[in-house]
Amino acid sequence: MPNTESLFDGARTRRPGARRQAIIAVVVVATLLAVLGLGFLAARPADRSPVLRSAPAAPVLRRTLRDLVTVGGTLELARTESLVSPERAAIVEVRVAEGDEVAAGQVVAVVADDDLRTQLDSKKAALDKVLRDIVQAEAMAGYDTRAQALAESKARRELATAQGERDRVAALLERKLAARAELDTAEAKLSAEKEALESLLLSKERGDTLDRIQAQNRDSDRRLLEDVIAQLEAGIAACTVRAGSAGVVYSLSAKKGKMAAQYEELAVIGDPASIRATVDLPETRAAAVKVGTTASVYIGGTPYPGTVSYIARYATSSSSGSAATVQAWLEFARRPEGAVAGASVTADLQLGEIPDALVLPRGPYLTSGDYAAAYVVEGAVARKKAVSFGTADGQSIQILSGLSEGDLVLTGNYAEFLHLDEVKVEGIKKE
């Protein structure tokens, strides 16, 4: 009889139908796995690539394009006057406000002049003393002159008498009617009178020289004091700060009670009719711009005609590190309405025409990204292409490379899909 015991302890005897149950279990597990697998596949993210619907687009066309260079700049006044404080002093009056129109000579502000007036009184007193000294010296000089004339006349008479006495004694001595000692006495007297006259004349010359020097010194003091007084009077007058010419008060820093430093700016008066635009030309295009080149200056979206009146000889580098620029001035054909000095402007400078140019309308796509690119529609997709843009003329911009005539280009904003090489499109709205 065959052994039917299990080979291992605790093993159970296989029941009838066990194989069929195992097969069913395998099928159930496989079915569950299949269901889970389908569910996993269904949970995978769908393709999220953007689809553009009714996207704006325009074809690349050919037409004659104005050769423009578009630049930015600011409005400024060509004729301005800066009014400053003549002294370090307190501001006692301010008679205008920013934006006021002023006439030539109109008072703008008044600065305290107390110190100047004190100095002026002192210098006037000193001048008065110098003038009195001059009058006194001139009066005394008259007396001295007459006294010296009398003394000189007396000395010359005495010299003439001594000369006559010497000649008389000499004649007597020749006839042996006088002694030699008498002649010696007469000659000594003559010599003494000559010395007296010479001493008198020398003293007169010395006195005249001293009088002349003192007169020159007094006159120099007088002129110096008169100059100082004139300067002080001018300084006092300048403390009433007036507009030198008619214009508009464009800035006003003067405030009543404020202590102003000497030469500190109190106000700026400008001639509104002298307003101009100062712009920065790209160095690469500056050579094509000439004095007299026509321009359209846009102020608040309104274009005003103008011309280039000045171009700097040297280029300067901007603080931002961008390409060098050349400064130019644009004069307006007529004064812009509501123009404010310091406001930002843009300008289109007309350099000529570019015939048969490839163009696209200007749109948001021109400001998308850090480099020039365009999406060209090809069937159901738009593919990105690198392009190079040139001059802009009104609502059109020149295409230098990257596109061909007839290409249909998306002209909307690329910001959401610029990182993609292509994007799906459903429906195009041609411009």
Steps between C-alpha positions, in 0.01 A plus 500: 500500500651831397596754768253798481640701795634848446873533467494800741347531840177701511442479124136480395362253251406683165125529473309426180443826289798688644663538159191664355485750788865593452440572133202722587711689753772567243241634254350731763843639592587554136170681446563728797848578376364583159240736648760669717732535202230667292424731788867591530520574132185707518651704786806603296498877426368598162702705253491855640663677204318833445264531210451848355148570379419796275856626540582833330740463209624705207685419178846631421459763228722716284462878485699823505591579857610828644849466646441615856710492813290501815661654806408598852573818690365775721359849460711789621508877476773649284474838673491488878611733776608379842431751777733464800536652844767776491590446865471247776185639653142422596228517237249757620256494205397271215268668252443229237400135476606224264325533166452877529577714200734787587605815318856625464600680819218352708591427863522127570639498855657733758805403705595670829759778453560618860871410504559676169327816621715503816814472287369769267447747788854434625657554156301816440626643830859413403454666161361812662814527717727453198314774312537739795872420517532579131328839539719583803820392324415706192432808717827457692688443176386842380636670809826308481545591137461871566734481804764318300471758219556786744801324658650427159451859388672630818789255459555605140504870601753434773710301255489787253604749775791276605608466137497883457695555820768248395532665156529850660775389745690323222503821293628703794767241566628540145542876562657419834217673676392189698679231693520135402316406819197704389483303175522169686214610723288600201565169320414302815173689526425423131575129547272486806211658311544254211489206745193646669317527168596146395389365839170684465443364149590145613262526793228625266563208261489253789175651628344495154597133458351403839184700426465327162544152653253573777253638247540185290446281806191693602366480144572126491317455828210701362475291182531174696225600739281615214548162327418310819193715556387439142545125547308505828220701342492254209495211750209658685316549173574136407335385822178588323524209256340584165438308180745605233259417218139406450411132538347235722615393847595138428649429842488683830710400800475830688290483816427785739712476814749257347872579542646504150868445432685745278431423134240237594241460224166654593305462176533414132325717243461355153372623166220258400551585135857363519394143583685232307556125512839360593534145362763227492587368154634144473867527411445266205241735342635837611712546185186492286336783696579857394412845627170576328377138500122502547346326800167420661511543878230313693376672816222310673430311178467819291764554229655845453721585203855609564853503365846408627679820605813358667697173508776441752846422364567221745314189611442424865439170677188468711518399865297188422787365291302495175642616168646848471273784392539844344298790637290712264254790536166514323336839450121513456336662200231622741480501877347174631184546701530397863868409468677477836876528540647173623230282339607191304444492124565279201588622155513358148778649287439480122821385331356409157315206344564127470337368180368142471542428870359192673263616775264382772256701709632600842351301786555342843726233353775762460543524877488128578815344639858621504568429134322543167282209394181447303255209472417413139172317438545175307174307485374417849817615678706816531878450506747736664763665281782734594458836326666837485294820498604836360344844493142568603270721295177587674315170545744295290842356578770389259617136485870469429530121509328177605168542313387496138227681312166329553591336834203511737626616840324500837485860623361452852688469826751212508560508874310175582664278240829665409685204654346264241637439152148458364143547616166366371257743340129465435368783293687814397376859511689680226580866545 
